[in-house]
Amino acid sequence: MQRIAEPGEAIRRARREAGLTQKDLSGVSERTARAIETGRGNPTVAALVATAGVLGLRVSVA
């Protein structure tokens, strides 16, 4: 399992590789997707997990 300090960077990279826009991420608004990717704001853990799941990523806390 790869550990990434900034989950937003991993989500942005995976979204772009998949050819998706922030609007394409189901279950979250563009504003929430942007907040997750930039590390700004305070998105919920549920929003982070949902966004990662759409992209085939897994979120875990160690």
Sequence and secondary structure as in RCSB ss.txt:
>XXXX:A:sequence
MQRIAEPGEAIRRARREAGLTQKDLSGVSERTARAIETGRGNPTVAALVATAGVLGLRVSVA
>XXXX:A:secstr
    S HHHHHHHHHHHTT  GGGSTTS HHHHHHHHHT S   HHHHHHHHHHTT      
